[in-house]
Amino acid sequence: MKLIDKINKAEEEDRCYWSFEYFPPKTQQGVMNLYDRIERMCNLGPLFIDVTWRWGGKSSDLTLELCSNSQTVYGVEANMHMTCTNTNFNLIRTALEKAKDQGVQNILALRGDLPSGTVDFDPSVGEFKYATDLVKYIRSTYGDYFCVSVAGYPEGCQSPEDIDRDIEYLKDKQDAGADIVITQLFYDVDNFLAWVKKCRDAGITMPILPGIMPIQNYGGFKRMTDLCRIKVPQEIWDRLEPIKDDDQAVKDYGIEVAVDMIRKMRAGGLLGFHFYTINLERSTSRVLEKLGFVPAVSEVRPLPWSPSLSEKRAGENVRPIFWRNHARSYIKRTELWDEFPNGRWGDARSPAYGDLMHGVEVRLTADQALKKWGKPETVSDIKDLFVQYCQGGLDALPWSDTPLQLESAPIQARLAQINGRGFLTINSQPSCNGEPSSDKMHGWGPPNGFVYKKAYLEFFVAPGDMHALLGRLGAEPTLTYYAVNKRGKLLTNCPEDSPNAVTWGVFPGKEILQPTIVERVSFLAWKDEAFDFWNAWAKVYEPGSASSSLLTAICDDWYLVNIVENNFQKNAESIFELFEGLGEQQHQQQ
């Protein structure tokens, strides 16, 4: 979707909106960490994100990859930077064609920063001299397909003396077909508001989004403002001077400055704000929190998982629960499907569904994994790590890159208990019976609806405890389960392969939505991936070491189990009664 349409809608509704900018990391590990950050920050409800590219198009492929995956996996609209500096016609044409092919419909057209060591701009270098040339080319070649953003400079591109001339250039960009202005960062709000008035007086009607960069540390702030020739009010320097060596105090003050700036701009009639995150999360999150800029549940969670913006996945509204913590993996494994479930899951064995191709990786370096998980040498050590995760002491395990989800709060203590007994959970959800769709913990979907969930647990368990558990499962008529080991030995009490809806919602004027299911064929596809995480974890350690041997043995011998309590009217903790007295309690966690 074009950003100008989303912005116009927000403006018509007199609703504040915000966006985040990221830059492409230089290492693969950095890229993986950025994906995790983007996923978390999507919960803050940005209208869009944008991703820079390095001068000369050096990061053009990675920039496009980040934009495309953000739309496809996380369901957030992406705005792709594109610069003229040291580029050529073929690079620009190829990048635009790839963007269109991958459904990226928003471009930020820039002249671009100068290469390192260069002092003056040389218009003879490159086939596109200025951003206006790039805007003209995009419009002449692609018509209205792309929404085109351009840069604005409240304090002049090179110096304050350039302001009036830069406004003329900005009007030229608008006349060439630009839709939106995103400004350079600044800290003098009075000057910015005066500049906006000058733009309006000059006939510039495009929405103007002010660029906000919360101060992170004194040294970096001074270098950035010097480099960009940014005027900083003396009051800010005066407040920073006594705390400049205290990074946390500087960050806290930076949050205060950003909040005050946005409040002043909001009073001046501005609704949209663009955050230069420099790939950091906390300050931007705290600014939005202090401003009360909290998105509606229906905006952040139209479904229990993030719907893809990929055109071919349009209308997809059903997924198996197994990949809830691995959206990227699910998207990758299903990218060759020529049909996606809408309204109901259907038959996963149908020729309409392609193969589920998989690949597994531990998303930490070996050093990071050792620091986070140590060197477990006994099953008790493994239990302890899982218990720590459930209690909030660990923020990740191989099966989950993020901390325990908010919706698991009502069952957090019970999860820790059964993990201490050797039932190592990797996915769960508590039941709920008709909670409002606006509920912060359980809610999703359009306003004025009601959501329902069956209690669900997924865990690894040793063979001996598995057999003891089977005896209890057989006595519980409302529980259904699948259990499988690495070799594919399947145990189940489900007589049919039909999907079992574990999440559904009822909304005014709509059919009942069933976006999350448990289903046999998908579970058997997921089990290969789930078991492979043990092997991936084992590779962190020396082959033959106690830790490597332990993790490999668990992979080879244990079962992966999922259980659904189909009576969603029971309280959220009732499913845990099944485990009373089973397993060996991890006493040190009591």
N, C-alpha and C positions, 0 to 999 in steps of 0.2 A: 504494500500500500504506500502511496506517496505521502511523504511527511507533511506537505502543505495541506493535504486534506485532513489529516489528524490535527494539525495545528489550528486550522480554521474551525474545526468542530469544537475544540477546547476553548477557543476565543469566543465563539458564539454562546457557549455555555458559561462564560465568565469563570472558567476553571483554570487554576494554576497547573502548569505542567513543567517537566524538567527532563533533562537528558544528560548522558554521561559520555565523556571522550576517553578512549584508551589508545595506547600505542603498541605496535607489535614487538614483543620481547625478542631478544637475540638468541635465545636458547630454546630447545624443545621443551625442557622442563619448565621454563618460564611461560611458554605458550600454554602448557597444561594447567599451570597455576592460574593463568589469566582466565582460562575457561571457567575454572571453579569460581573465581571472583565475579565474573560476569553473571554466572548462574545465581549466585547469592544476591548480587545487587539488582537483579531483575525483580526480586521480591520488594524492592523499594518503588517499583512502579514507574520506571522511566518511559517517556513517550517514545524515545528511540535512543540508540547508542551510535557513536561514530568511531571510526578507527582510522588513524593516520597512516600515511605511507611515507617512506623516506625519500629524500630528494633523488631525482633520477629514476623513480619507480623501483628502487632497490628492494622494497618490501611489497611490491604490488601483488604478488601471488599470495603471500601470507595475509596481507590486508584483506583481500577478497575472501580467503578461507575463513578468517575470523568473522567477517560480515555474514557470509553465507551460513556458517554453522550457527551463529547467534540467532539467525532467523529460523533456520530449520530445526534446531535442537531446543532453543530456549524461547522461541516465539516472540522475540523482541525485534522491532524494525531496526535496520542498520543503515547508516549513512556512510558511504565509502569515500574517503579522501582521495583526491587525484590532483597531482601537481604538474605544472608545466616545466619547472626548472630541470634542465639537462635531460629532458625526455625527447621522444621523437614520435612521429605520426603513427608508426606501426605499434609502438608500445601502448599509446593511448587507445588506438582503435581496438587492439586485442583485449585490453583490460575492460573496455566498455562492452565488447561482445561477450566476454566471459561473465561480466556482471549481469547482463541481461539474461544469459542462458541460465544463470543460477538464481534468478529471481530477485537480485538486488536492484531496487528501483530508485535509489537515492544516492546522489553524488554531491560531494562538497568540492567545488572547483576552485583551485588555488593556483596562484603563481608559484608559491612554495618558497621555503627557506633556501638560502644560498649554501652551496657546498662548503664544507669545513675549509677554513683558510682563505675564503673568498670575501672580499670587502664590498665590492660594488656589483650590482646586477648588470649582466651583459646581455642585452636583448638580441644579439646576433647568434646566441647559442640556443639551439633547440628550434623546433618547427612551430611550437606554440609559445608566443612571447609573453602573453599576459593571460590572466584568468578570463577576461572578456573573450579572448580568442577561443578558449576551451568551451565556454558557455555557448558561443555561436556554433561551434562545431557539433556539440551535443544536440542542440536544437535542430540544426539543419539535417543531421543524420538520423536522429531518433524521434524527432517531433516531440510529442508530449509524454513519451514513455517514462522518462526520468524526471524526478523532482530534483532541481539543481539549487544547492545552497552556495553562498559565496561569503567571503570574509568581509568584516567591517572593522574600521580602526578608529575608535573614539579619540585616540590621542595621536592620530596620524600614523601612516605606515612606517615612515622613517623618522619624522619629527613633528612637533605640534604645528609647524609652519605648513605642513602638508595637508592639514585637515580639510580645508575647503576644496582643494584639488582632489583629495581622496573621495570626498562626497560626490564630486562630478563623476569620478571613475565608478563609484558604486551605482550611480544612476545609469551609467552606460551598461553595467552588468545587468541591471533590471531590464533595460530596454532590449538587451540581447536575449533575455528569456529566463533570467534567474528568478527563483521563487522565495528564497529565505535568506536572511542575513544572520550569521553567527559571528559575534565580535571577538576581537582579541581580548585577553584578560585585562582587567583594570581594577583600581581600588578607589578612585575618586568618583563617587556616584553623582555628585552635582555636575561634574564635567560631562559624564556620560549622558545624563538626562538632557543637558543643553545640546549635546551632539545629536541625540535622537530628534530633538525639535528641529535642528538644522536639516537633518535628513528629510523629515516630513515636509518642511518648507521647500525643499528642493524637488519635491514630487516623488520621493521614494516611499512607496506604499507597502513594500514587503514586510512581513513580520520580522522583528529584530530580537534575537535572543542574546542577552548579555552573557559574556564568558566569565565564569566564576572559578577562581582557583584558591581554595582554602590554603592558608599558610601552613606549611608542614615543619620547616625548621629555618632558623635564621640565615644560615649560610646559603642554603638553596634558594631562599626567598630573595636574598640580595643579588645573587647571581642572575636569577631569572628576570627580576625587574630591571637590572642593568642591561642584560642582553636584549630585552624587548623594549627598552627605553620607556618603561612604565613609570608614570608619576605616582608616588606614594605619599598620601597626606602625612604631614609631620607628626600628627597625633599617633599614627601607627608606629612610626619609628620611635617615638618617645615611650610608647607602651612596651615595645619590644626590647629596648636597650637593657633594662634591668633583668630580663628573663632570657636573654639571647643564648645563654649556655645551658638552659633547661629545656630540652626538646619537648617534653610533655607539656610544660607550661606554654611554650610557643604554639603547639598544636591546639591547645584549649583556647588560646587567644585567637588563633586563626579561625576557629569555628565561630567564635563570638563576632569577629569582623564580618565573616560571610553572612551570618544571620542578620546583622544590622544592615548590611548592604542590600540584601534581598528585601527586607522589610521596607526600606526607603524606596527601592525601585517599585515594589508592589504598590506603595502609596502613590507613586508617580504614574501608575496605569499599566505597568508591565505584568504579564502573566507567565511568560516562559523564561526558563533559566537553564543555561548550559554549563555543566560542571566539567572542568579540566581535572580529572581524577588523578592523573599521572600514575594510573594503575593501582591506586590505593583506595581503600574502602571506608575506613572508620570516620574520617572527617566529613566526607560527603553524607554518610548515613546520619551522623549526629546533627549536621546542619538541617537536614530534612526533618528529623525528629523534633528539633527545637522549634522549627517553623510550623509544626503540625501538618506538614505535607505528607499525609498518610493516604495511600491509594485505597480505593474501595476494594473489597475482597473480589468483587466481580471483575475488576480490571486486572488484578494480579493472578487470580485463579479462575479463569473461565471454565476450566476443568480441573480435576485433582492433579493432573500433570500439565506441563506447558505445551499447548497446541503448536504444531509446526506452522510456519508461514510459507513453507514450500508449496508452490502451486499444485503439484501433483498429490500432495497430502491434504489439500483443501477438503474439509468435511470429515476428516478422520476424527473420530471421537470415542474410540474404544481401543484399549491396550491391555495386555496382560500385566498383572501387578508385579511380576518378578523383576522387571527392569526399572522399577520405580526409582532406584538410586543410581541408575546407569542409563540415562536418557540418550547420551551420545552413542553408547553401544547399541541400543535398540534401533536408533535411526540408521546406524551403519549397517546393521544386520538385515534391515528391511528395505534398504534403499533401492533394491532391484525389483521390489514388488510392483506389479502393475495395477494393483487395486488395494485400497486401504479400508479397514472396517468403518462403517458409518451406521450408527443406530444399533447394530448388533455385530458380534464377532464373526459369525458365520463358521465355515469349516476351514480350519487352518491347513487341511490336506488338499484343498481345492487347487487345481492348476493355476488359479488366479494369484496364488501366493508363491513368491519365489523362495529360494533357499534362505535359511537363516545363517548367514556367514558370520563367524565370530573371531574375535581376537581379544586377548586378555593382557593387561599390564598393571603392575603396581605403580601408582601415580606419584611415587616418591623416589628420590635417588637412594642409593644404598645407604649413604651416610644419614640421610633424613629418616629412613626406615629404622635404622639402628637406634637413632636417638629417640624416636617415638615409641618403638615396640621392643627395644632391647634385644636380648637373645633368649627367647623362651626355650627351655629344655625339657619341660614336663607338661603334661596336660593341665596341671594346676596353673602353670604360668600362662597358658593360653586362656584358661577360664578368667584369670585375673585381668588380662587385657580386655576381654569382652565385657566384664563387669565394669571396669573403669570407663569404657566407652558409654555404657548405659547410664552411668552415674555422672557423666559429663567431664570425667578426668582425662579422656582422650577425645580428640576431635575428628578422628578418622580411623578406619580399618580398611583392609584391602577391598572389602565389598561395599564400602560407603566412604565417599570422599568428604562428606560433610557431617557435622554433629547430628545427634538424634533429632528428628523432626519435632516441631512443636506439638503436633497432634498426638505424639506418643507420651506427652507429659503425664496423662492420667494413669499410664501403666508403667512408668519409668522404674519404679521400685520393684514391681513384679518382674519386669524384664531382667533387672540385675539379679534377682533371686534365682531365676531359672538358668541364667548363664552361669552363676556360681555352682549350679548342680550339673553343669555339663551339657546343657541344651543351648548351643551357641547361636544366638539369633542374628540373622542378617537382614530381616525385613519384618515389619509388623504394622498393624493398625488396630486401634481400639474400635469397638462397636459404637454406633450412635444411632438414635432412633428419632428422626424428624427434627434435627437441629436446623435453625434458620440458615439460609445460604450465606448470610452476612456474618456468621459466627467466625471469629478470628482463628479459632483452633480447627474446627471441622469444616467450615464453610467453603463453598466454591459455586461457580455458576451465576446466572442472572439474579438480580434482586428479587426479593419476595418469594423465594422458593424454599424448599426444605430438602435436606440431604440425609441419606441413610448409609450406614456401613455395617458390614459383618466383621466381627473380630477375626483377625488373620495373624498367624505366626508362621515364620519360615526360619528353619534352623538346621544346623548340623548336629548329629548325635552319634555316639559310639554304638556299635552293633548290640552290645548287651543291654544298654538302656533303650535301644530301639525296640527290642523284643518285649521288654517290660511295658513300654508305652503302648504297643499294639494291643496288649490285653485290655488296657483301659479304653482305648479308642473303640474297640468292639462293643463296649457296653454303653456308648454314648450315641444315641440315634441321630442327634442333630449335628454331629461333627462329621465332616468329610476330610479326607486326607490323601495326599500322594507322598510316597517315600521312595527314593531311588539311590542306589550307590553308583560309584564311578563306572562300574562295569555295565550299568544299565538294568540291574535287577529292580523291577518296579513292584511296589506293594501299594494297594489302594482299596478303598471301599466304595469307590465311585463306579457304578455299573455301566455308565455311558461316558462317551467322550465329549458330551455337550458342555459348553462353557457355563461357569457358575459366576454370576454377577456378584461382586463383593462391595461395590460402591454404586449408588444410583441417586438420582435427584429428580424431584418433582417441581416444575416451574410453571407459572401462569402462561397459558396459551401454547404450551409445548408438549411434545410427547415425552414420556419418561426417558431420561438419559441414563445409560448404564456404562460409564466410561472405563471401569476397571473390572477385569475378570480373572478367574483362575481356570486354566484349561490344560488338558493332558499334553497335547502335542507341543505347546509352547513351553511347558514346564520341562519336558525332556530336552528341548533345545537349550533352555536356560541352564540345565544341570551341568552341561559340559563346561560352560563359562564359569559357573559357580565353583565347580571343583578345581578348575584351572587356576583360580586365585590362590589356592593353597600352594600349587607348584610355583607360581610367580613369586609368592612370598618366600618360599624356600630358596629361590635363586639369590636372595639378598645375602645369604650366608655361604660359607665355604662348603662345597660338596662333601658329603660324608660327616659334616659336623653334627653335633647333637640337635641343634635347631633345625637344620635342613632335613635331617632324618625324621624328626618328630612331625614336621609339617607334611612331608611326603607320605608318612604312614597314615596320618589323619585323612589325607586326600584319597589314599588307596582303600581304606577300610570303613570309613564312616558313611552314614546316610545323610542325604539332604531331604528334609521333610517340610511339607506345608500343610497346615491345618486351618480349616474354616469352621467357625461356629456359625451355623446357618440361622440360629435363633437370634436375630439382631435385637430382640427386645430384652435379652439378658444384659446385666451390667457389664461394663468394660473389662472387669477383672475375672469374670466367671470362667473364661477359658483356661486360666492359670491353675484352677483347682485340679486339672488333669495331671499336673506335675507334682502334687504334694507327695512327699516321701520317696520320689524317684531320684536317681542320680546320687552323686556324692557331693554334699554341700561344701562349698569353698569357705571354710570356717573363718579365715582371716578377714573375710569381707563383712562379717557380722558386726 
